C-alpha cells in the first residue's frame, strides 16, 4: 500500500464529509423504513375496510 501524507485540516475535512455522508445514508434508510411501515399500515386498513364492505353486502 502506498503511503500518503496529509495535514490535520485535510483529515478533519475528509472525516466531516464522511460523517455527513453516513448520516445522510442513515436518514434515508430511516425514511425508507417509515414509508414501508406506512404502506403496510395502509394495506391493513384497506383490507379491513374491504372486509367490512363485503360483510355489509352479505347482510343485505
Order of alpha helices (4+ residues) and beta strands (2+ residues): alpha
